[in-house]
Amino acid sequence: MKDNLYKILVLIFSIFPISKKKIFLMSYYGNQYGCSPKYISQYMVKAHPEWDVVWAFTNPDKYDIPGIRKVRYFSFRYFYELCTSKIILTNYRMTKHFHKRNEQVYVQTWHSSLRLKMIEGDAEQTLPPHYIEMAKADSKQLDYLVSGCQYSTDIFKRCFWYDGKIIPAGTPRNDIMFSTDKELKNNILNHLGIEKGTRTILYAPTFRKGDSLEYYNIDYPRLVKTLEKNWGGKWQILVRLHPHLRPYSEQLLGKETCVKDATAYDDIQELLFAADMIISDYSSLMFDFAMTKRPCLLYVPDLEEYTKKDRKLYFDVKELPFPICKDNESLVNCIKTFKQEEYENEVNAFLNKVGSFENGKASETIIETILAHIN
């Protein structure tokens, strides 16, 4: 019944005229104000205030964002705004209920600049048939796909079921990594309740199949003690678990005072921007953080098991520029022996190898390209 209602709403609202200066944005099906759509909308509000900027949220009351209008995801109004916007921009596949009109421009930013785990056609054997069907239909409607580097462009051309235009502009969500705004960093840390002058390390792991909790076993007190002894200053650990693991945050984090749970923080890019150092595992955010040249360590006690049983990878983890730690002992030793200059050289070499397009101006380049197309 719901599907039939949605189809009727799309048919009805597709009769209405398209607003020539309205852009409709969404991130992860309305579940957050973040990723590349956030940074593109911020640019639109600042550079093109004549445009009507509409965001879809599952919980619009949670947000108070100057310069944008909010609509509840999958409400009647949602379908009206979607069907009458000139530009539709999102970071994820649109559902089967979306049918782009000829006069509309549909832009897909995707949700990573570069990824470790294989995606779409490259991972087709691991994806459910209904998703593959939805993805193929979605790609047929695309006008633009955004790429963060030449390596990603090659992946998209091979496995995204798409042969249209790709904008080699970098990733809008990474624009913040090039910022020198100290006030923004202070505001982020203050919002998290971190004392001024305290240095932060962000632990942001991805999830495992079956939501296994076995490998999130970092010794937080020992980690902080090692950092303070070897790198100086006072340190605070922020933990940003994958949304799949949110119900287990209390179990995983315990009651250590050196740890703050940042899992509910909407925009992980802001956490990356504010962090002095990060620890991750197989998440693509390692490639985002690489833009800062600040230390990124990979804590992967299940490296052999993960690469055999989970999704196939684009890179051999051991060939990445990020130091690998397989247990708490090696994590401590890595901090003690870390050499910043060598690390930066390896990161720069890797970014050159993948042909990075990142320069901090992706949002501007993408929007101006689209507007030129429209005009």
Sequence and secondary structure as in RCSB ss.txt:
>XXXX:A:sequence
MKDNLYKILVLIFSIFPISKKKIFLMSYYGNQYGCSPKYISQYMVKAHPEWDVVWAFTNPDKYDIPGIRKVRYFS
FRYFYELCTSKIILTNYRMTKHFHKRNEQVYVQTWHSSLRLKMIEGDAEQTLPPHYIEMAKADSKQLDYLVSGCQ
YSTDIFKRCFWYDGKIIPAGTPRNDIMFSTDKELKNNILNHLGIEKGTRTILYAPTFRKGDSLEYYNIDYPRLVK
TLEKNWGGKWQILVRLHPHLRPYSEQLLGKETCVKDATAYDDIQELLFAADMIISDYSSLMFDFAMTKRPCLLYV
PDLEEYTKKDRKLYFDVKELPFPICKDNESLVNCIKTFKQEEYENEVNAFLNKVGSFENGKASETIIETILAHIN
>XXXX:A:secstr
 HHHHHHHHHHHHTTS  EEEEEEEESTTTT S HHHHHHHHHHHHH TTSEEEEEESSGGG   TT EEEETTS
HHHHHHHHHEEEEEESS   TT    TT EEEE  S SS SB  GGGGGGGS HHHHHHHHHHHHH SEEE SBH
HHHHHHHHHSS  SEEE S  GGGGGGG   HHHHHHHHHHTT  TT EEEEE     GGG  TT    HHHHHH
HHHHHH S EEEEE   GGGGGGHHHHHTT TTEEE TT S HHHHHHH SEEEESS THHHHHGGGT  EEEE 
TTHHHHHHHS  BSS GGGSSS EESSHHHHHHHHHH  HHHHHHHHHHHHHHHTB  SS HHHHHHHHHHHHH 
